[in-house]
Amino acid sequence: MENLFIQDFRNKQIKRNLPFQVTLELTPLCNFKCKMCYIRNDNLETQSRILPVSYWMNILDDCKKIGVLYVTFTGGEVFFHPHFKEIYEYAYKCGFIITIITNGYLLSEINISWLKKMKPYYIKLTLYGASDETYKTVCKISDGFTKVSKNIELLKEAGIPFWTCMTAIRDNEKDIALLEQWSKEKKIRFEHSNLIRMPVRGAKSDIFPVRIIPEYSDTNDDTIQHTCNLYDFVIDKPFSCYKAYRSSCIITWQGDIIACNFINSIRESTHNSAFIESYQKLWKRLDKLQSPKKCHGCKYLQFCNPCPGTLEGESGDPEKISPYVCAIARENYRTVNLVRKPGEQPEQIIKKDCD
């Protein structure tokens, strides 16, 4: 939870129409070949278009000038980028609060020893299963769990803050309970989600054979919590209920600025205009987005996340409904209603379970 100073600073940045947090997508290249990945793109043309170190340093300079506080490094796999250390060290010296998103495989003793001298705020480490066999099936890596588990122990020994997450698909769904038990024994924070997004920015993956269809057989506390977080959705301004609204952006490996990984129809280039100018143009365009007309008056709306990014990924249009998103909303509705008492309204259950 943010302290009052951070909240106040975030609000001031929003009022100034400036970002509070920026994510730098350094590369679409990765050492894993995950079946469901939305960004991995490792063809030869892509490799030749990776932006130089000087570009990212200029972006970091701009971020520092306009008061950006948080910087997140992601990919692809950031440790697969040949100049990640150079870029990271520059960001660290600029004074940013840094987050690293990684699959953890390349967190060797050498890299962890290096990070120990310049610790990030935290590392978000994605797990793909509870065994080497599952990693081989999902990521095409034969020793994935063994190596990542070892690197997690090294992170703990080094005192580098981190937490773990998992994207569940049909091929690793059975490992969720195993990882929950494993993380509990290791005293590691662990979260999982089965929300799979369509590939973007030239990536190619066939998610349909591996995607888990939204279906809950009994009450799920995580679902109720998720529903609570989305309860204040604003129908005529779909972005405004999200924490990142007008406070953050992503700079893609191509040098475009976007507000969401999955809205690529609305973007601004950082190559032809100043970073801040591109950022402000972007949000001016995004504020014109409307929720799909079919969402108006829908009884599942308060249980739904008609996120423009997900809608664009699923339907090709951020203002068009998606059967997949609608299915999730119906299951959220059903889950909450399983624990309703006679006369009790859904919002009462949500607030009670989330307080």
C-alpha positions as CSV (number, residue, x, y, z in Angstrom):
1,M,0.0,0.0,0.0
2,E,1.3,3.4,-0.9
3,N,2.1,5.9,1.9
4,L,0.5,9.3,1.9
5,F,3.6,11.0,0.4
6,I,3.5,8.6,-2.6
7,Q,-0.2,9.1,-3.0
8,D,0.1,12.8,-2.9
9,F,3.0,12.8,-5.4
10,R,1.0,10.5,-7.8
11,N,-2.0,12.9,-7.6
12,K,0.3,15.9,-8.4
13,Q,1.7,14.2,-11.4
14,I,-1.7,13.4,-12.7
15,K,-2.8,17.0,-12.3
16,R,0.2,18.1,-14.2
17,N,-0.6,15.5,-16.9
18,L,2.7,13.7,-16.3
19,P,3.5,10.0,-15.7
20,F,4.2,8.7,-12.2
21,Q,5.4,5.3,-13.4
22,V,6.9,4.1,-16.7
23,T,7.4,0.6,-17.9
24,L,10.2,0.0,-20.4
25,E,9.7,-3.0,-22.6
26,L,13.4,-3.5,-23.6
27,T,13.0,-6.5,-25.9
28,P,10.6,-9.0,-27.3
29,L,13.3,-11.6,-27.2
30,C,13.3,-14.4,-24.6
31,N,15.2,-17.6,-23.6
32,F,11.8,-19.3,-23.1
33,K,9.3,-20.3,-25.8
34,C,6.1,-20.2,-23.8
35,K,3.0,-21.4,-25.6
36,M,0.8,-18.5,-24.4
37,C,3.3,-15.6,-24.6
38,Y,1.7,-12.4,-25.9
39,I,5.0,-10.6,-26.7
40,R,7.9,-13.0,-27.7
41,N,9.1,-12.3,-31.2
42,D,12.5,-13.8,-32.0
43,N,12.7,-13.6,-35.8
44,L,15.8,-12.2,-37.4
45,E,14.1,-8.9,-38.5
46,T,13.1,-8.3,-34.9
47,Q,16.6,-8.8,-33.6
48,S,17.9,-6.2,-36.0
49,R,15.4,-3.6,-34.8
50,I,16.2,-3.7,-31.1
51,L,16.7,-0.1,-29.9
52,P,20.2,1.0,-28.9
53,V,21.2,1.7,-25.3
54,S,21.4,5.5,-26.1
55,Y,17.7,5.5,-26.8
56,W,16.7,4.0,-23.4
57,M,19.1,6.4,-21.6
58,N,17.5,9.4,-23.3
59,I,14.1,8.1,-22.2
60,L,15.3,7.7,-18.7
61,D,16.7,11.3,-18.8
62,D,13.3,12.5,-19.9
63,C,11.6,10.5,-17.1
64,K,13.9,12.0,-14.5
65,K,13.2,15.6,-15.8
66,I,9.4,15.3,-15.6
67,G,9.3,13.6,-12.1
68,V,8.7,9.9,-12.9
69,L,9.3,7.9,-9.7
70,Y,8.8,4.3,-10.6
71,V,10.5,2.5,-13.5
72,T,9.7,-1.1,-14.5
73,F,11.9,-3.2,-16.8
74,T,10.2,-6.0,-18.7
75,G,10.5,-7.9,-22.0
76,G,10.6,-10.5,-23.4
77,E,13.2,-11.4,-20.9
78,V,15.3,-8.5,-19.6
79,F,18.3,-10.6,-18.7
80,F,18.3,-11.8,-22.3
81,H,19.0,-8.2,-23.5
82,P,22.8,-7.9,-24.1
83,H,22.9,-4.4,-22.5
84,F,20.4,-4.7,-19.7
85,K,23.0,-4.2,-16.9
86,E,24.1,-1.0,-18.5
87,I,20.6,0.4,-18.8
88,Y,19.6,-0.8,-15.3
89,E,22.7,0.8,-13.7
90,Y,21.9,4.1,-15.5
91,A,18.3,4.0,-14.2
92,Y,19.5,3.2,-10.7
93,K,21.9,6.1,-10.7
94,C,19.1,8.3,-11.8
95,G,17.3,7.5,-8.5
96,F,14.3,5.6,-9.8
97,I,12.4,3.1,-7.7
98,I,12.9,0.0,-9.9
99,T,11.0,-3.2,-10.6
100,I,12.2,-6.0,-12.7
101,I,9.9,-8.6,-14.3
102,T,11.7,-11.8,-15.2
103,N,11.3,-15.6,-15.6
104,G,14.2,-16.0,-13.2
105,Y,16.1,-18.5,-15.3
106,L,19.0,-16.2,-16.0
107,L,19.3,-15.0,-12.4
108,S,22.7,-16.6,-12.0
109,E,25.0,-16.2,-9.0
110,I,26.9,-13.5,-11.0
111,N,23.7,-11.6,-11.8
112,I,22.4,-11.8,-8.3
113,S,25.7,-10.7,-6.8
114,W,25.5,-7.7,-9.2
115,L,22.0,-6.9,-8.2
116,K,22.8,-7.1,-4.5
117,K,24.9,-3.9,-5.0
118,M,22.1,-2.0,-6.6
119,K,18.9,-3.7,-5.3
120,P,15.6,-3.1,-7.1
121,Y,12.5,-2.2,-5.2
122,Y,11.4,-5.8,-6.0
123,I,11.5,-8.5,-8.6
124,K,8.3,-10.0,-10.1
125,L,9.3,-13.5,-11.0
126,T,7.0,-15.6,-13.2
127,L,6.7,-19.4,-12.5
128,Y,5.4,-21.8,-15.1
129,G,5.1,-25.0,-13.2
130,A,6.2,-27.1,-10.2
131,S,8.5,-29.5,-12.1
132,D,11.0,-29.6,-14.8
133,E,8.6,-31.7,-16.8
134,T,6.0,-28.9,-16.8
135,Y,8.5,-26.3,-17.7
136,K,9.6,-28.4,-20.7
137,T,6.0,-28.7,-21.8
138,V,5.1,-25.0,-21.4
139,C,8.4,-23.2,-22.0
140,K,10.6,-25.7,-24.0
141,I,13.2,-25.5,-21.2
142,S,14.3,-28.9,-19.7
143,D,15.6,-27.8,-16.3
144,G,13.4,-24.7,-15.7
145,F,12.0,-25.4,-12.2
146,T,15.3,-26.8,-10.9
147,K,17.2,-23.7,-12.0
148,V,14.6,-21.1,-11.1
149,S,14.2,-22.7,-7.6
150,K,17.9,-22.5,-7.0
151,N,17.9,-18.8,-8.1
152,I,15.0,-18.1,-5.8
153,E,17.1,-19.4,-2.9
154,L,19.9,-17.1,-4.0
155,L,17.6,-14.1,-4.1
156,K,16.5,-14.9,-0.5
157,E,20.1,-15.2,0.6
158,A,21.0,-11.9,-1.0
159,G,18.1,-10.1,0.6
160,I,16.6,-9.0,-2.7
161,P,12.8,-8.4,-2.4
162,F,10.7,-10.5,-4.8
163,W,7.4,-12.2,-5.3
164,T,6.2,-14.9,-7.7
165,C,3.2,-15.2,-10.0
166,M,2.0,-17.8,-12.5
167,T,-0.1,-17.7,-15.7
168,A,-2.2,-20.8,-15.6
169,I,-3.0,-22.7,-18.8
170,R,-4.2,-26.2,-19.5
171,D,-0.7,-27.6,-19.5
172,N,0.3,-26.3,-16.0
173,E,-3.1,-26.0,-14.3
174,K,-2.5,-29.1,-12.2
175,D,0.6,-27.4,-10.7
176,I,-1.2,-24.5,-9.1
177,A,-1.9,-26.4,-5.8
178,L,1.7,-27.7,-5.8
179,L,3.1,-24.2,-6.2
180,E,0.8,-22.8,-3.6
181,Q,2.1,-25.4,-1.1
182,W,5.7,-25.0,-2.2
183,S,5.5,-21.2,-1.8
184,K,3.9,-21.5,1.6
185,E,6.7,-23.8,2.8
186,K,9.3,-21.3,1.3
187,K,7.4,-18.3,2.8
188,I,7.2,-16.8,-0.7
189,R,4.3,-14.6,-2.0
190,F,2.6,-16.4,-4.8
191,E,-0.3,-15.4,-7.1
192,H,-1.8,-16.9,-10.1
193,S,-4.2,-16.0,-12.9
194,N,-5.7,-17.8,-15.9
195,L,-6.4,-14.7,-17.9
196,I,-4.5,-15.2,-21.2
197,R,-4.2,-12.3,-23.7
198,M,-3.9,-12.4,-27.4
199,P,-0.4,-11.8,-28.9
200,V,0.6,-8.3,-29.8
201,R,3.3,-6.3,-31.7
202,G,4.2,-9.1,-34.1
203,A,4.2,-11.9,-31.6
204,K,2.7,-15.2,-32.7
205,S,1.2,-17.7,-30.3
206,D,-1.9,-19.9,-30.5
207,I,-3.6,-19.4,-27.1
208,F,-6.9,-21.1,-27.8
209,P,-5.7,-24.7,-27.3
210,V,-4.2,-23.9,-24.0
211,R,-6.5,-21.2,-22.6
212,I,-8.6,-22.2,-19.5
213,I,-12.2,-21.5,-20.0
214,P,-13.6,-19.4,-17.1
215,E,-15.4,-21.8,-14.9
216,Y,-15.6,-22.0,-11.1
217,S,-17.1,-25.0,-9.4
218,D,-17.3,-23.4,-5.9
219,T,-16.8,-20.1,-4.1
220,N,-13.4,-18.6,-4.9
221,D,-12.2,-15.8,-2.5
222,D,-9.8,-14.5,-5.2
223,T,-12.7,-14.0,-7.5
224,I,-14.7,-12.1,-4.9
225,Q,-11.6,-9.9,-4.2
226,H,-11.1,-9.4,-8.0
227,T,-14.8,-8.4,-8.4
228,C,-14.5,-6.0,-5.5
229,N,-11.6,-4.2,-7.2
230,L,-13.6,-3.7,-10.3
231,Y,-16.8,-2.7,-8.7
232,D,-16.4,1.0,-9.4
233,F,-16.2,0.7,-13.2
234,V,-17.2,3.9,-15.0
235,I,-19.2,3.0,-18.1
236,D,-18.4,6.2,-20.1
237,K,-14.7,6.4,-19.2
238,P,-13.4,2.8,-19.1
239,F,-9.9,3.7,-18.2
240,S,-10.7,5.9,-15.2
241,C,-11.3,3.2,-12.6
242,Y,-7.8,1.8,-13.0
243,K,-5.0,2.7,-10.7
244,A,-2.8,3.5,-13.7
245,Y,-5.2,6.0,-15.1
246,R,-3.3,9.0,-16.4
247,S,-0.4,8.1,-14.2
248,S,1.6,5.6,-16.2
249,C,2.6,4.3,-19.6
250,I,4.6,1.7,-21.4
251,I,7.3,2.3,-24.0
252,T,7.5,-0.7,-26.3
253,W,10.5,-2.3,-27.8
254,Q,9.6,-0.5,-31.0
255,G,9.8,3.0,-29.3
256,D,6.0,3.6,-29.2
257,I,4.3,4.8,-26.1
258,I,1.1,3.0,-25.1
259,A,-1.1,3.0,-21.9
260,C,-1.7,-0.8,-21.9
261,N,0.2,-3.7,-23.4
262,F,-2.9,-4.7,-25.3
263,I,-4.1,-1.5,-26.8
264,N,-2.0,-1.1,-29.9
265,S,-4.4,0.7,-32.1
266,I,-3.9,3.9,-29.9
267,R,-0.2,4.7,-29.7
268,E,2.2,7.5,-30.1
269,S,5.8,7.4,-31.4
270,T,8.7,8.7,-29.2
271,H,10.9,8.9,-32.3
272,N,9.2,11.9,-33.9
273,S,8.3,14.0,-30.9
274,A,9.3,14.6,-27.3
275,F,8.4,11.9,-24.7
276,I,6.1,14.2,-22.7
277,E,4.3,15.5,-25.8
278,S,3.7,11.9,-26.9
279,Y,2.4,10.9,-23.5
280,Q,-0.1,13.8,-23.3
281,K,-1.3,13.1,-26.9
282,L,-1.8,9.5,-26.0
283,W,-4.0,10.1,-23.0
284,K,-6.0,12.7,-24.8
285,R,-6.9,10.0,-27.4
286,L,-7.6,7.4,-24.8
287,D,-10.0,9.6,-22.8
288,K,-12.3,9.5,-25.9
289,L,-12.7,5.7,-25.6
290,Q,-16.2,4.4,-24.7
291,S,-17.3,1.1,-23.3
292,P,-19.3,-1.2,-25.7
293,K,-22.9,-0.1,-26.0
294,K,-24.0,-3.6,-25.1
295,C,-22.4,-3.1,-21.7
296,H,-24.9,-0.4,-20.8
297,G,-27.5,-1.8,-18.5
298,C,-25.9,-5.3,-18.4
299,K,-26.7,-7.0,-15.2
300,Y,-23.2,-8.5,-15.0
301,L,-21.4,-5.1,-15.4
302,Q,-20.5,-4.8,-11.7
303,F,-18.9,-8.2,-11.9
304,C,-17.1,-7.5,-15.2
305,N,-13.8,-6.1,-16.3
306,P,-14.5,-4.7,-19.8
307,C,-10.9,-3.5,-20.0
308,P,-10.3,-1.8,-23.4
309,G,-7.0,-3.7,-23.8
310,T,-8.6,-7.1,-23.3
311,L,-11.4,-6.1,-25.6
312,E,-9.1,-5.1,-28.3
313,G,-7.0,-8.2,-28.0
314,E,-10.1,-10.4,-28.1
315,S,-12.3,-8.6,-30.6
316,G,-9.9,-6.3,-32.4
317,D,-11.6,-3.2,-31.1
318,P,-11.4,-1.6,-27.6
319,E,-15.0,-0.6,-27.9
320,K,-16.4,-4.0,-28.9
321,I,-17.6,-6.7,-26.5
322,S,-15.7,-10.0,-26.1
323,P,-17.5,-13.4,-25.4
324,Y,-14.5,-14.3,-23.3
325,V,-14.8,-11.3,-21.1
326,C,-18.5,-11.8,-20.8
327,A,-18.0,-15.4,-19.7
328,I,-15.7,-14.3,-16.9
329,A,-18.3,-11.7,-15.8
330,R,-21.0,-14.4,-15.7
331,E,-18.8,-16.7,-13.6
332,N,-17.9,-13.9,-11.2
333,Y,-21.7,-13.2,-10.8
334,R,-22.4,-16.8,-10.2
335,T,-19.6,-17.2,-7.7
336,V,-20.8,-14.2,-5.6
337,N,-24.3,-15.4,-5.7
338,L,-23.3,-18.8,-4.3
339,V,-22.7,-17.1,-0.9
340,R,-25.6,-14.7,-1.0
341,K,-28.1,-14.8,1.9
342,P,-31.8,-14.0,1.3
343,G,-32.2,-10.3,0.8
344,E,-28.5,-9.6,0.7
345,Q,-27.3,-7.5,-2.3
346,P,-24.2,-8.6,-4.2
347,E,-22.3,-5.4,-3.3
348,Q,-22.9,-6.2,0.4
349,I,-21.1,-9.5,-0.1
350,I,-18.3,-8.0,-2.0
351,K,-17.7,-5.3,0.6
352,K,-18.0,-7.7,3.4
353,D,-15.5,-10.2,1.9
354,C,-13.0,-7.5,0.9
355,D,-13.0,-5.3,4.0
